[in-house]
Amino acid sequence: MDNFDPVIEDRQPIDPAFPASMIPVTFLSGGSTLLGTLFIPAGPGSHPIALLLNGFPGNEVNFDIAHMLQRKGIFVLSFNYRGSWGSGGQYSWNNLLDDAHEALRFLREGPLKEKFAVNTENPLLIGYSFGGFSALMNAIRLDYLKNVCAIAPFNAGLMGQVFLFNPEARSFAENKIQSSLGFVNCASAGELVEEMTAHKSDWNLVDHAGILAKKNVLIVGAKYDSTAPLEFNHKPLVQALKSAGAQNLTEYILDTGHSFSDRRIQLMKIISGWITEPNFIQ
């Protein structure tokens, strides 16, 4: 039995013929070039793949999680959405969703498949904050996605509904977005808030609980989250999944804030343990 813990241990011994490494990659989405990083696991043979989706504006890239998955023997792709951190194009929530779809296509059908002999059968999708929303929405849209992990996920559709009757919440969201607009290519904070309102129905994760209930889902919330408050984003979704009869739902609420800055080890242990559970689809 392998007692190796990828959260706190390095793989030994090192195979000089197949060492772990990182390489920069680029791919296209909507005609724009996106910049990414591929984490290559050690060892020969075929390895599973994971797509790691960051939030807004992308300053928390969760590379600690990427390295943990790499040590676990998984190829991991992290990238910057259109209009953010050097990637071309315009930033929008819709583009964020589509960029994840194209990243999955790049992982499953691009040159990596032959170069590294990756196993593309059951990609793992992990998203943080707005990336958590993207991970869940893409799992709803794409039948082949069976395993999805959402960390402090944002429910863009439900929040869009809230903004319609709660001007204070809308103003708070605009101010929050405005403080980070220097990192993205977007017209205004109001435009991003309005996009959520316009998609209040089709982007409400609660309304798609019946589809998500058939997946293997891990949702990790933060007790003191003021960016994606549990009351609007985490709890309604979890309750909807339970009501829809979800059999493979794992939920945690950690005693921390939105960035999980003081619970990173615990967060990685949860994700690592979830991947090794019988319900995880290999």
SVG drawing of the C-alpha trace seen along z (x, -y; Angstrom):
<svg xmlns="http://www.w3.org/2000/svg" viewBox="-36 -51 54 53">
<polyline fill="none" stroke="black" stroke-width="0.4" points="0.0,0.0 1.3,-3.4 1.3,-5.7 2.8,-8.6 1.1,-12.0 1.4,-14.4 0.3,-17.3 3.4,-17.2 5.9,-14.8 8.0,-14.8 8.1,-11.7 11.2,-9.5 13.4,-8.5 13.5,-10.8 13.5,-9.2 16.0,-11.3 14.4,-9.9 10.9,-11.2 11.2,-14.0 8.4,-16.2 8.5,-19.6 6.5,-22.7 6.3,-24.2 4.5,-27.3 1.8,-26.6 -0.5,-28.7 -3.8,-27.9 -6.6,-29.8 -10.0,-30.7 -12.3,-32.9 -9.4,-33.8 -7.3,-35.1 -4.1,-33.6 -4.3,-32.4 -1.3,-31.9 -1.0,-28.9 1.2,-26.6 1.3,-22.8 2.4,-20.8 3.9,-17.5 4.0,-14.6 7.0,-12.4 7.2,-8.9 6.5,-7.1 3.2,-6.0 -0.2,-7.6 -1.3,-10.1 -4.8,-11.6 -5.5,-15.3 -6.9,-18.1 -7.9,-21.7 -7.4,-24.2 -9.6,-27.4 -8.7,-30.5 -11.1,-33.2 -11.3,-37.0 -9.0,-38.7 -6.6,-35.7 -4.1,-36.8 -4.7,-33.6 -3.6,-30.9 -3.6,-27.9 -0.3,-26.6 0.1,-24.8 -2.9,-22.7 -1.4,-22.2 1.9,-21.0 0.0,-18.6 -1.9,-17.1 1.3,-16.9 2.9,-14.9 -0.2,-12.7 0.6,-11.8 -1.8,-14.2 -1.2,-16.5 -2.5,-19.9 -3.2,-22.9 -3.7,-26.4 -4.2,-29.4 -5.2,-33.0 -8.6,-33.8 -9.1,-36.1 -8.2,-39.7 -6.3,-38.8 -2.7,-38.6 -1.2,-38.8 -3.8,-36.7 -5.3,-38.4 -8.9,-39.4 -11.7,-40.9 -12.5,-39.8 -16.1,-38.7 -17.9,-36.0 -19.2,-34.4 -15.6,-34.3 -14.4,-32.9 -16.9,-29.9 -15.9,-29.4 -12.2,-29.7 -12.5,-26.7 -14.2,-24.7 -11.4,-25.5 -8.8,-24.6 -10.4,-21.2 -10.4,-20.8 -6.7,-21.7 -6.0,-19.1 -8.0,-16.3 -7.4,-16.9 -4.3,-19.1 -0.7,-18.2 -0.2,-17.2 -2.2,-14.0 0.5,-12.5 3.5,-14.2 2.9,-13.1 0.4,-10.1 -2.0,-11.7 -5.2,-9.8 -8.0,-12.0 -10.9,-9.8 -12.1,-11.5 -10.6,-14.9 -10.8,-16.5 -12.2,-20.0 -11.2,-22.2 -12.2,-25.8 -11.8,-28.5 -14.3,-31.4 -15.5,-32.4 -13.5,-29.6 -15.6,-27.3 -18.7,-28.7 -17.1,-28.0 -16.1,-24.5 -19.7,-23.7 -21.3,-25.3 -19.0,-23.4 -19.8,-20.2 -23.5,-21.0 -22.9,-21.6 -20.5,-18.8 -21.6,-15.2 -18.1,-13.8 -17.1,-15.7 -17.8,-13.4 -15.6,-14.8 -15.8,-18.5 -14.4,-20.3 -15.6,-23.9 -13.7,-25.9 -15.7,-28.9 -17.8,-28.8 -19.6,-31.9 -23.2,-31.5 -23.3,-34.2 -27.0,-33.6 -28.3,-33.7 -26.3,-36.8 -27.6,-38.4 -31.1,-37.9 -30.0,-39.5 -28.6,-42.5 -32.1,-43.2 -33.8,-43.9 -30.8,-44.7 -29.0,-47.9 -26.6,-47.7 -25.4,-44.3 -25.0,-45.5 -23.0,-48.5 -20.8,-46.3 -20.1,-43.9 -19.2,-46.8 -16.8,-48.3 -15.2,-44.9 -14.7,-44.4 -13.6,-47.9 -10.7,-47.5 -9.3,-44.7 -10.0,-46.1 -6.4,-47.0 -5.6,-43.4 -8.2,-42.7 -9.2,-44.1 -12.8,-45.1 -14.9,-48.2 -16.3,-48.6 -17.3,-46.9 -20.9,-47.8 -20.6,-45.8 -19.6,-42.6 -22.3,-43.0 -24.9,-43.6 -23.7,-40.4 -24.6,-38.4 -28.0,-40.1 -28.6,-39.3 -27.9,-35.6 -29.7,-35.4 -31.7,-32.4 -29.4,-30.3 -26.4,-30.9 -28.2,-30.0 -26.5,-26.8 -29.4,-25.9 -31.6,-25.5 -29.2,-22.9 -28.9,-20.8 -30.6,-17.9 -27.7,-17.5 -25.0,-18.2 -26.5,-15.7 -25.5,-12.9 -21.8,-14.0 -19.1,-13.3 -19.0,-16.8 -16.8,-18.3 -17.7,-21.7 -15.6,-23.5 -16.8,-26.7 -15.3,-29.3 -17.1,-30.2 -16.0,-33.9 -16.3,-34.4 -17.4,-38.0 -16.7,-37.7 -18.8,-34.7 -21.0,-34.5 -22.2,-31.0 -25.8,-32.2 -26.1,-33.0 -23.5,-30.8 -22.7,-27.7 -25.7,-26.7 -28.5,-27.0 -26.5,-24.9 -25.7,-22.2 -29.3,-22.0 -30.5,-21.9 -28.1,-19.0 -29.3,-17.1 -32.9,-17.7 -32.1,-16.4 -30.8,-13.2 -27.1,-13.7 -25.3,-10.4 -21.7,-11.6 -21.7,-15.0 -18.9,-15.9 -19.2,-19.2 -16.9,-21.0 -17.0,-24.4 -13.6,-25.5 -13.0,-28.0 -11.4,-30.6 -12.0,-33.4 -12.4,-33.4 -8.7,-33.0 -8.3,-30.0 -4.9,-31.6 -4.7,-30.0 -6.2,-26.6 -4.2,-25.7 -2.9,-22.4 -6.3,-21.3 -7.8,-22.3 -5.2,-20.2 -5.7,-17.2 -9.5,-17.4 -8.9,-17.5 -6.3,-14.7 -8.5,-12.5 -11.5,-13.1 -9.6,-12.0 -8.7,-8.6 -12.3,-7.9 -14.2,-5.0 -16.7,-7.4 -14.0,-9.2 -14.3,-8.2 -10.9,-7.2"/>
</svg>
